[in-house]
Amino acid sequence: MVSFDQARRAPLNDIPIIIYISNKKTSKWSGKRRNGGGATSKLLPFNLNKFIFLKVFELKNLLNPTISIQKSFTELEQFFERFKSILPSNLDKTPPKRKFLVSEQKIIEKRKNWVEAIINYLINKYFENSDIQLFFGPLINLFDDNYIYLGNSEKRSIKPSHFDYLKTIGQGSFGRVYMVRHNLDGKIYAMKILVKEQIKRRNEVKHVMAEKNVLLKNINHPFLVSLHYSFQTKNKLYFVLDFLNGGELFFHLQKERSFCESKARFYSAEIASAIGYLHEQNIIYRDLKPENILLDRYGHVVLTDFGLCKEGIKSKDTTNTFCGTPEYLAPEVIEKKPYDRTVDWWCLGCVLFEMLFGLPPFYSKNQQEMYQKIINQQLIIPSNISLSARNFLQRILRKNHFERLGARNFDEICFHPFFALIEWEKLNKREIRAPFIPKIRSETDTINIARAFTDIEPNPGEKEFFI
């Protein structure tokens, strides 16, 4: 038996619901409203003779209408059967049967109350039982303020104790990233652990959900990190991701100071392919920078960290949230104007410039001065690059986003002379050999990951860490 602190959760009876019942003879809906609105349940066509009063049970969260569950009577009956032995004596173990001289409407009402009473009891008494959580799915967040809906990616059977925590490999505003080994199959993953309290305190739940949604779509692209699954505890969210130990592009750029043009071209092409795919999915990335670009063991780029992604942005759509990393912000973002997908192409231009010359194009230690340069200063390009590279930078770093390379479509990027040597089909199949293969001694080698991270002792326990 799993117990929990009932004082911290609202019982189901305190959550307003509306019950709708369909009468098979009249096919009209009648309804009974309780406590004003909140969650909705529906009882659809029934058959009294077979004691099947419920074809579909639907419970909706009116605060988020997209979240609902539907269960057939058979599913409910089987579910209740499993918990019969723990139901209290004051609850009937079987649905009310039809009685002589008792109207159908009264039987329906009794059976509806029977379902509601059992659901109420099970959710409130055995909230943390994994079977209860699996059955009621996304609606659990009606009863637990700490629950965050993770959708189909969530595996409720997984626990933090199922992993060995080998190394710290990253750190951010809301948590850390660890290299972990699953203690059953021995597979190595990256695990991103986020502290719920910090996420909620900073109103970042939407960004976390956007990241999860984008990660689920990334499985279709070779240059985007993939989410294997997610899970959660009372205090934390866990994202289990691909482990990539080729190091951040930033790490290698710091060591080499700059890249030759052919190397920068290869990385830019793979990055552009990933950005183009996100745009096809109506997603703006908004945080492209060398720290968010990893290399895999074969030297191919993989974009990570999708917390600032904006979903649902079609070709001509705009948004206006001020976000990103200062060195890579497009002029229209700094000026707080509506912006579109072309902010990602501006970021690509900045990253290419940094790969070629060692610093972003308008860099200054003074942030306000840097912002003024981004908005007003003419782009200055050193002379030691090809004409095609120069033209590419001049066009992709246009301050007027309507004139920026990529404003029309991804083909503008692909068919620019700078990428004339890139065979895009082979590139997307990872058939082009990378210009640099990271030195990796084993699948758990962290030599390419900054010691600023790996020197941090792994501490993934439920005791909160604050960064």
C-alpha positions as MATLAB code, in Angstrom:
seq = 'MVSFDQARRAPLNDIPIIIYISNKKTSKWSGKRRNGGGATSKLLPFNLNKFIFLKVFELKNLLNPTISIQKSFTELEQFFERFKSILPSNLDKTPPKRKFLVSEQKIIEKRKNWVEAIINYLINKYFENSDIQLFFGPLINLFDDNYIYLGNSEKRSIKPSHFDYLKTIGQGSFGRVYMVRHNLDGKIYAMKILVKEQIKRRNEVKHVMAEKNVLLKNINHPFLVSLHYSFQTKNKLYFVLDFLNGGELFFHLQKERSFCESKARFYSAEIASAIGYLHEQNIIYRDLKPENILLDRYGHVVLTDFGLCKEGIKSKDTTNTFCGTPEYLAPEVIEKKPYDRTVDWWCLGCVLFEMLFGLPPFYSKNQQEMYQKIINQQLIIPSNISLSARNFLQRILRKNHFERLGARNFDEICFHPFFALIEWEKLNKREIRAPFIPKIRSETDTINIARAFTDIEPNPGEKEFFI';
ca = [
       0.000    0.000    0.000;
       1.342    3.419   -0.956;
       0.309    6.238    1.356;
       0.590    9.961    0.812;
      -0.132   13.229    2.561;
      -3.787   13.827    1.716;
      -3.664   17.331    3.147;
      -1.462   18.356    0.223;
      -3.895   17.203   -2.462;
      -7.466   18.226   -3.216;
      -9.869   15.254   -3.071;
     -11.767   14.500   -6.260;
     -15.058   15.611   -4.665;
     -13.562   19.086   -4.263;
     -12.728   19.266   -7.961;
     -15.814   20.506   -9.825;
     -17.098   18.105  -12.473;
     -20.008   17.946  -14.887;
     -21.616   14.574  -15.505;
     -23.368   14.004  -18.845;
     -25.530   10.935  -19.385;
     -26.824    9.769  -22.750;
     -30.212    8.037  -22.662;
     -30.225    5.316  -25.317;
     -33.961    5.712  -26.018;
     -34.033    9.485  -26.470;
     -30.409   10.047  -27.565;
     -30.494   13.355  -25.729;
     -27.928   14.539  -23.265;
     -28.947   15.426  -19.737;
     -26.509   16.873  -17.304;
     -25.827   17.515  -13.675;
     -23.408   20.269  -12.718;
     -21.471   20.106   -9.472;
     -19.388   22.865   -7.891;
     -19.227   25.089  -10.908;
     -16.765   23.692  -13.469;
     -13.241   22.378  -13.649;
     -13.023   18.803  -14.830;
     -15.591   17.141  -17.058;
     -16.668   13.525  -17.199;
     -19.045   11.963  -19.700;
     -21.011    8.734  -19.577;
     -21.978    7.652  -23.079;
     -24.533    5.038  -24.349;
     -25.380    2.178  -21.973;
     -27.170   -1.166  -21.995;
     -29.113   -1.840  -18.797;
     -29.882   -5.472  -19.611;
     -26.191   -6.344  -19.717;
     -25.418   -4.061  -16.795;
     -23.104   -2.102  -19.089;
     -24.080    1.425  -18.237;
     -20.933    3.047  -19.553;
     -19.498    2.870  -23.049;
     -16.982    5.665  -22.701;
     -15.781    7.510  -19.637;
     -14.143   10.844  -20.393;
     -12.586   13.171  -17.862;
     -11.265   16.534  -19.002;
      -9.229   19.226  -17.356;
     -11.052   22.428  -18.276;
      -7.980   24.475  -17.410;
      -6.234   22.634  -20.237;
      -8.905   21.212  -22.595;
      -6.298   19.323  -24.623;
      -5.725   16.987  -21.674;
      -8.331   14.252  -21.345;
      -8.677   10.492  -21.077;
     -11.270    8.133  -22.518;
     -11.937    4.690  -21.078;
     -14.408    2.025  -22.129;
     -16.586    0.379  -19.503;
     -14.634   -2.856  -19.995;
     -11.408   -1.051  -19.153;
     -12.975    0.507  -16.067;
     -14.461   -2.803  -14.954;
     -11.133   -4.613  -15.311;
      -9.343   -1.782  -13.556;
     -11.759   -1.807  -10.604;
     -11.560   -5.607  -10.398;
      -7.833   -5.391   -9.653;
      -8.471   -3.081   -6.699;
     -11.555   -4.824   -5.280;
      -9.721   -6.249   -2.299;
      -8.607   -2.839   -1.049;
     -11.925   -1.029   -1.459;
     -13.541   -0.078    1.868;
     -16.654   -1.898    3.052;
     -18.853    1.148    2.478;
     -18.176    1.002   -1.285;
     -20.025   -1.517   -3.441;
     -17.669   -3.929   -5.213;
     -19.980   -4.320   -8.250;
     -22.081   -1.823  -10.233;
     -25.712   -1.362   -9.102;
     -28.051   -3.759  -10.928;
     -31.436   -3.070  -12.421;
     -34.320   -3.588   -9.978;
     -38.039   -4.076  -10.491;
     -39.994   -0.801  -10.423;
     -36.783    1.253  -10.314;
     -36.540    3.682  -13.232;
     -33.706    3.490  -15.718;
     -32.703    7.043  -14.879;
     -32.214    6.157  -11.210;
     -30.110    3.120  -12.121;
     -27.997    5.266  -14.403;
     -27.529    7.835  -11.639;
     -26.538    5.136   -9.137;
     -24.016    3.614  -11.523;
     -22.572    7.002  -12.324;
     -22.177    7.682   -8.602;
     -20.604    4.250   -8.147;
     -17.923    4.963  -10.771;
     -17.273    8.401   -9.331;
     -16.973    7.116   -5.765;
     -14.442    4.437   -6.690;
     -12.365    6.821   -8.796;
     -12.453    9.335   -5.967;
     -11.296    6.747   -3.438;
      -8.522    5.222   -5.551;
      -6.989    8.489   -6.716;
      -7.011   10.066   -3.278;
      -5.957    6.985   -1.321;
      -3.474    5.453   -3.746;
      -2.357    8.455   -5.769;
       1.291    7.353   -5.996;
       0.483    3.794   -7.052;
       2.042    3.320  -10.514;
      -1.049    1.482  -11.848;
      -3.293    4.379  -10.791;
      -0.930    6.865  -12.419;
      -0.751    4.880  -15.644;
      -4.534    4.514  -15.859;
      -5.388    8.165  -15.228;
      -2.334    9.523  -17.062;
      -2.274   13.285  -17.680;
      -5.165   13.950  -15.301;
      -2.978   13.192  -12.294;
      -1.831   16.803  -12.340;
      -5.346   17.728  -11.168;
      -4.433   16.168   -7.833;
      -0.738   16.975   -7.448;
       0.692   20.474   -7.698;
       4.152   19.004   -8.321;
       3.131   16.867  -11.291;
       4.178   18.093  -14.755;
       2.568   16.415  -17.744;
       5.268   14.864  -19.976;
       3.001   13.120  -22.476;
       3.889    9.947  -24.330;
       7.599   10.302  -23.589;
       7.027    9.606  -19.883;
       7.839    6.155  -18.510;
       6.331    5.959  -15.046;
       8.034    2.656  -14.295;
      11.510    4.250  -14.519;
      13.159    5.551  -11.347;
      16.400    7.478  -10.659;
      17.762    4.391   -8.888;
      17.706    2.489  -12.204;
      20.844    4.373  -13.285;
      24.475    4.695  -12.252;
      25.584    8.343  -12.333;
      29.091    8.375  -13.800;
      30.027   11.992  -14.542;
      28.638   15.500  -14.578;
      28.788   16.697  -18.195;
      26.726   19.889  -18.181;
      25.106   22.520  -16.008;
      22.339   25.051  -16.564;
      19.877   27.362  -14.862;
      17.484   24.634  -13.724;
      19.682   21.593  -13.192;
      22.538   19.459  -14.445;
      23.328   16.915  -17.124;
      24.956   13.594  -16.221;
      26.491   10.727  -18.106;
      24.598    7.707  -16.791;
      24.549    3.962  -17.287;
      21.272    2.050  -17.127;
      21.905   -0.660  -14.566;
      19.841   -3.278  -16.421;
      20.994   -3.079  -20.051;
      24.278   -1.217  -19.465;
      23.502    1.451  -22.082;
      25.095    4.872  -21.721;
      22.889    7.974  -21.862;
      22.962   11.664  -21.061;
      20.432   12.483  -18.349;
      19.174   16.032  -17.969;
      17.756   16.616  -14.479;
      15.645   19.723  -13.901;
      14.510   21.047  -10.532;
      10.729   21.593  -10.594;
      10.753   24.307   -7.947;
      13.113   26.472   -9.990;
      11.181   25.838  -13.212;
       7.872   26.841  -11.621;
       9.319   29.781   -9.703;
      10.576   31.285  -12.961;
       7.436   30.362  -14.927;
       9.467   28.156  -17.257;
       7.115   25.156  -17.457;
       6.090   26.116  -21.008;
       9.732   26.183  -22.104;
      10.357   22.758  -20.586;
       7.312   21.360  -22.367;
       8.433   22.966  -25.629;
      11.831   21.325  -25.233;
      10.194   17.951  -24.623;
       7.958   18.349  -27.679;
      10.880   19.299  -29.917;
      12.999   16.425  -28.604;
      10.263   13.962  -29.533;
      10.311   15.238  -33.126;
      14.107   15.087  -33.381;
      14.191   11.320  -33.842;
      13.712   11.963  -37.562;
      16.854   14.036  -38.052;
      20.539   13.028  -37.886;
      21.837   16.330  -36.504;
      19.409   16.809  -33.610;
      19.735   15.079  -30.239;
      16.957   12.574  -29.492;
      14.932   11.953  -26.344;
      14.691    8.267  -25.423;
      12.170    8.803  -22.618;
      11.397   10.958  -19.596;
      10.219   10.426  -16.037;
       9.748   12.447  -12.868;
       9.834   12.371   -9.111;
       8.193   14.710   -6.638;
      10.910   17.326   -7.043;
      12.606   16.736  -10.387;
      12.153   16.055  -14.098;
      14.432   13.595  -15.886;
      15.123   13.584  -19.648;
      17.101   10.585  -20.920;
      18.963   11.616  -24.088;
      21.661   10.493  -26.508;
      25.109   10.658  -24.907;
      27.549   12.525  -27.154;
      31.163   12.643  -26.050;
      32.789   14.425  -28.980;
      32.566   17.684  -27.025;
      30.949   21.066  -27.617;
      31.882   22.949  -30.767;
      32.739   25.756  -28.342;
      35.256   23.467  -26.567;
      37.102   22.689  -29.816;
      36.876   26.266  -31.074;
      38.516   27.504  -27.876;
      41.368   25.042  -28.375;
      41.942   25.904  -32.055;
      40.864   29.593  -31.879;
      39.381   29.340  -35.393;
      38.645   26.760  -38.092;
      39.725   26.609  -41.707;
      37.022   27.482  -44.224;
      36.336   23.903  -45.365;
      35.858   22.740  -41.778;
      33.584   25.697  -40.974;
      31.615   24.988  -44.164;
      31.013   21.359  -43.186;
      29.758   22.252  -39.704;
      27.633   25.106  -41.074;
      25.990   22.777  -43.605;
      25.034   20.213  -40.953;
      23.764   22.981  -38.663;
      21.758   24.498  -41.538;
      20.233   21.091  -42.296;
      19.076   20.766  -38.672;
      17.680   24.320  -38.582;
      15.914   23.777  -41.905;
      14.267   20.642  -40.503;
      13.073   22.503  -37.391;
      11.585   25.200  -39.614;
       9.755   22.516  -41.604;
       8.237   21.442  -38.281;
       7.206   25.102  -37.655;
       9.771   25.470  -34.870;
      12.183   28.378  -34.323;
      15.329   27.337  -32.445;
      16.299   30.816  -31.096;
      19.439   29.775  -29.219;
      21.992   28.628  -31.772;
      25.510   29.068  -30.377;
      28.704   26.945  -30.199;
      27.836   25.774  -26.659;
      24.633   24.144  -27.948;
      26.372   22.343  -30.813;
      27.935   19.012  -29.863;
      30.070   16.617  -31.883;
      29.380   12.899  -31.847;
      32.147   10.291  -31.872;
      32.297   10.478  -35.687;
      32.668   14.266  -35.781;
      29.136   15.129  -36.945;
      27.284   18.006  -35.287;
      24.260   17.483  -33.057;
      22.148   20.404  -31.817;
      21.003   20.266  -28.189;
      19.118   22.372  -25.637;
      15.714   23.229  -27.064;
      14.409   25.157  -24.060;
      14.021   28.404  -26.014;
      12.354   26.842  -29.057;
       9.079   28.340  -30.196;
       6.557   25.930  -31.703;
       3.782   26.651  -34.187;
       5.614   29.356  -36.162;
       4.833   28.961  -39.857;
       6.702   30.600  -42.723;
       5.222   34.104  -42.377;
       4.377   33.967  -38.667;
       6.125   36.122  -36.078;
       6.685   36.098  -32.346;
       8.124   38.709  -29.979;
       9.579   37.066  -26.848;
      12.966   38.554  -25.974;
      15.226   35.523  -25.542;
      18.503   34.042  -26.712;
      22.206   34.622  -26.026;
      23.405   38.267  -26.325;
      26.259   37.691  -28.807;
      23.944   35.950  -31.282;
      20.748   38.026  -31.034;
      19.366   39.383  -34.297;
      18.778   43.172  -34.485;
      14.973   42.790  -34.543;
      15.065   40.774  -31.298;
      17.159   43.417  -29.521;
      14.792   46.132  -30.762;
      11.872   44.065  -29.424;
      10.163   43.950  -32.788;
       8.143   40.964  -34.046;
      10.543   38.432  -35.570;
      10.325   35.264  -37.639;
      12.386   32.190  -38.549;
      15.177   34.301  -40.018;
      16.552   34.932  -36.514;
      17.962   31.391  -36.745;
      19.763   32.215  -39.994;
      21.235   35.309  -38.355;
      22.533   33.047  -35.568;
      24.048   30.681  -38.148;
      25.848   33.641  -39.700;
      27.214   34.615  -36.285;
      28.390   31.055  -35.572;
      30.064   30.764  -38.996;
      31.779   34.131  -38.457;
      33.024   32.916  -35.058;
      34.299   29.640  -36.530;
      36.251   31.552  -39.187;
      37.580   34.435  -37.089;
      37.395   33.373  -33.423;
      34.733   35.807  -32.151;
      31.105   36.655  -33.038;
      30.819   39.514  -35.579;
      29.777   42.363  -33.250;
      31.342   41.138  -30.017;
      32.019   43.499  -27.129;
      32.584   42.855  -23.432;
      30.060   45.616  -22.786;
      26.634   44.135  -23.542;
      24.878   47.434  -24.297;
      27.702   48.467  -26.612;
      27.424   45.084  -28.346;
      23.676   45.564  -28.800;
      24.280   48.962  -30.409;
      26.833   47.406  -32.756;
      24.422   44.638  -33.760;
      21.715   47.208  -34.549;
      23.792   49.963  -36.150;
      27.347   48.953  -37.054;
      28.219   47.831  -40.564;
      29.533   44.265  -40.800;
      33.328   44.175  -41.077;
      34.726   40.972  -42.608;
      38.480   40.216  -42.617;
      39.946   39.540  -46.046;
      41.355   36.021  -45.537;
      38.292   34.072  -46.776;
      36.845   33.194  -50.176;
      34.491   35.480  -52.078;
      31.647   32.975  -51.657;
      32.143   32.863  -47.870;
      32.251   36.670  -47.756;
      29.047   36.956  -49.794;
      27.326   34.335  -47.640;
      28.150   36.262  -44.450;
      27.114   39.594  -45.966;
      23.722   38.225  -47.009;
      22.900   36.082  -43.969;
      23.865   38.900  -41.573;
      21.609   41.512  -43.192;
      20.027   43.666  -40.512;
      16.771   43.826  -42.478;
      15.386   40.327  -41.945;
      13.230   40.551  -45.100;
      16.466   40.761  -47.128;
      18.331   38.128  -45.108;
      19.504   34.943  -46.812;
      16.950   32.239  -46.018;
      14.034   34.692  -45.754;
      12.283   33.030  -48.698;
      13.105   29.403  -47.999;
      15.819   26.926  -47.050;
      16.847   26.551  -50.698;
      18.389   30.025  -50.543;
      20.836   28.631  -47.997;
      21.445   25.292  -49.737;
      22.109   26.690  -53.198;
      24.374   29.546  -52.196;
      27.829   29.200  -53.836;
      29.422   28.848  -50.381;
      27.830   25.377  -50.188;
      28.530   24.451  -53.830;
      30.766   21.547  -52.742;
      28.169   20.124  -50.338;
      26.177   17.117  -51.563;
      23.123   17.604  -49.373;
      21.661   14.142  -49.831;
      24.919   12.499  -48.759;
      25.292   15.012  -45.949;
      21.892   14.145  -44.492;
      22.741   10.447  -44.660;
      25.993   11.172  -42.782;
      27.928    9.758  -45.717;
      30.383   12.667  -45.863;
      33.369   12.080  -43.622;
      33.768   14.774  -40.985;
      36.941   16.898  -41.250;
      37.772   16.187  -37.613;
      37.233   12.961  -35.653;
      37.337   13.542  -31.877;
      39.798   11.424  -29.922;
      37.669    9.081  -27.839;
      39.147    6.149  -25.913;
      35.862    4.543  -24.842;
      32.114    5.137  -24.889;
      32.374    6.760  -21.454;
      35.419    8.917  -22.237;
      34.921   12.561  -21.222;
      38.238   13.969  -22.454;
      36.375   16.284  -24.853;
      34.053   17.649  -22.168;
      35.173   20.704  -20.206;
      36.637   19.955  -16.778;
      34.497   22.763  -15.384;
      31.674   20.206  -15.677;
      33.402   16.856  -15.170;
      35.079   18.015  -11.932;
      31.628   18.442  -10.351;
      30.841   15.373   -8.273;
      27.637   13.693   -9.526;
      24.868   14.386   -7.012;
      21.537   13.438   -8.583;
      19.760   12.573   -5.327;
      16.367   13.905   -4.325;
      17.996   16.477   -2.057;
      17.706   19.666   -4.095;
      20.706   21.353   -5.639;
      20.457   25.005   -6.616;
      22.602   26.554   -9.283;
];
